[in-house]
Amino acid sequence: MESIRVAAVQMTSGQDVAENLDRAREAIAEAAAMGADWVALPENFAYLRGEGTGFPCAQSLEGEIVGFLRERARQHSVYVLGGSFPEQAP
């Protein structure tokens, strides 16, 4: 049986998507450099809303957040689990 190495990322996200993606970018790169095959990001890794607020950054599956995950996976030759993120309703 072949084994895999999984990295579980811990990070505190806020309401700034770009800042959150920068943190995730660094964490994915570090995990890949340490030999991870899979990198698991936490729930709400891209955006953590405040109580009583909506999701102004909700995106389609062709949006920036999924594109970010796809590119990091390709760049580092790892599988990336994106936790969760706000998806725009059709």
C-alpha positions as CSV (number, residue, x, y, z in Angstrom):
1,M,0.0,0.0,0.0
2,E,1.3,3.4,-0.9
3,S,1.3,6.1,1.7
4,I,0.5,9.8,1.3
5,R,1.5,12.8,3.3
6,V,-1.2,15.2,4.3
7,A,-0.7,18.7,5.6
8,A,-3.5,20.3,7.7
9,V,-3.2,24.1,7.5
10,Q,-4.2,26.3,10.5
11,M,-4.8,29.9,9.7
12,T,-7.0,32.7,10.9
13,S,-9.0,34.3,8.1
14,G,-10.6,37.7,8.0
15,Q,-12.7,39.7,5.6
16,D,-9.8,40.6,3.2
17,V,-9.8,37.8,0.5
18,A,-6.5,38.9,-1.0
19,E,-4.8,38.8,2.4
20,N,-6.3,35.4,3.2
21,L,-5.2,34.0,-0.2
22,D,-1.6,35.3,0.5
23,R,-1.6,33.4,3.8
24,A,-2.9,30.3,2.1
25,R,-0.3,30.6,-0.7
26,E,2.5,30.7,1.9
27,A,1.1,27.7,3.8
28,I,0.6,25.6,0.6
29,A,4.2,26.4,-0.5
30,E,5.5,25.4,2.9
31,A,3.5,22.2,3.1
32,A,4.7,21.2,-0.4
33,A,8.3,22.0,0.5
34,M,7.9,19.6,3.4
35,G,6.8,16.8,1.2
36,A,3.0,17.0,1.4
37,D,0.9,15.2,-1.3
38,W,-2.3,16.7,-0.1
39,V,-2.8,20.1,1.6
40,A,-6.1,20.7,3.5
41,L,-7.1,24.3,4.1
42,P,-9.5,25.2,6.9
43,E,-13.2,26.0,6.5
44,N,-13.7,29.6,5.4
45,F,-10.0,29.9,4.5
46,A,-10.7,32.6,1.8
47,Y,-13.2,34.7,3.7
48,L,-14.6,34.8,7.3
49,R,-17.5,37.1,7.5
50,G,-18.6,39.0,10.5
51,E,-21.8,38.1,12.2
52,G,-24.8,39.6,10.5
53,T,-23.0,40.3,7.2
54,G,-23.4,38.8,3.8
55,F,-20.9,37.3,1.4
56,P,-19.8,40.2,-0.8
57,C,-17.0,38.0,-2.2
58,A,-19.2,35.0,-3.2
59,Q,-18.0,33.8,-6.6
60,S,-18.8,31.2,-9.2
61,L,-16.7,28.1,-9.5
62,E,-14.8,29.9,-12.3
63,G,-13.9,32.7,-9.9
64,E,-10.7,33.8,-8.3
65,I,-10.8,31.5,-5.3
66,V,-11.2,28.2,-7.3
67,G,-8.6,29.5,-9.8
68,F,-6.2,30.2,-6.9
69,L,-6.6,26.6,-5.6
70,R,-6.1,25.2,-9.1
71,E,-3.0,27.2,-9.7
72,R,-1.4,26.3,-6.3
73,A,-2.1,22.6,-6.9
74,R,-0.4,22.8,-10.4
75,Q,2.5,24.9,-9.2
76,H,3.4,22.6,-6.3
77,S,2.2,19.3,-7.8
78,V,-0.1,18.6,-4.8
79,Y,-3.8,18.1,-4.2
80,V,-5.4,21.1,-2.4
81,L,-8.6,20.8,-0.4
82,G,-10.1,24.2,-0.2
83,G,-12.1,23.8,3.0
84,S,-15.1,25.9,2.2
85,F,-15.7,29.3,0.5
86,P,-18.7,31.4,-0.4
87,E,-20.2,30.3,-3.8
88,Q,-22.4,32.6,-5.8
89,A,-25.9,31.2,-6.3
90,P,-26.8,30.8,-10.0
